[in-house]
């Protein structure tokens, strides 16, 4: 089961295409480490988003240099 199976895509208002052409700014290394820490805390909480947070934390950790 996909974590998004419960969503009815016909009921979601997506941003118009003309507003989605710009990409978000790249995170600074410090911001990436802060986000990684937050994701690890959520993953360890064993809540409804823990599996997704764990996956995102592992993906992010593989893409950024370590703090030390």
N, C-alpha and C positions, 0 to 999 in steps of 0.2 A: 504494500500500500504506500502510495506517495504521500508525503506530508501535506500536499496541497490538494488531495482528492476531494476534501470537503468544500473547496471553493467552487462557486458557480461563476465561471468566467463571463457569462452573459450579464451578471449582476455587478461587475466591477467596472468602475469608470477609470479608464486608463488615460494617462496624459496624452494630449494631442501630439502627433508625430513631430510637428514643427518645434515643440518644446523639448524633445528628447534627443536632438541632434548633437548637443554639446555633452561631452563626457565630464564626469566629476573630476575634480582636481586629485592628483595623486596624493596619497597619505604621506606625511613625513615619517621617518623611521620611528620617531618617538610615538607618534599617533598609532602606527602599526603595532608597536609593542603594547601600548595601552589597550588597544582593541583586542589583541591576543590575550592579555590578562583577563579582560572582561569575558571573553568567550570561554576561557578555561574555567572561570568561576561559575558561569552558567552551566557548562558541561558537567561540572562536579555536583551541581545542585540536584541532579536526578529529577528535574522537572520535565514538562512536556516538550521543551525545546533543547533538552540536554544532548540528544543524539545529533541534532543539527549543529549545535554550538561546538560539539566535539569535532565533527567533520570539518567545519569552517576553521576551527583553531588549528587542526592538523594541516589543512591546505595553506593557511596563512603562514604558519611556522616554517613550512617547506620553502616559502618564497622570500622570506626576509632573513637578514643576518641575525645571529644571536646577539643579545645585549652585551655579553662579556667579550 
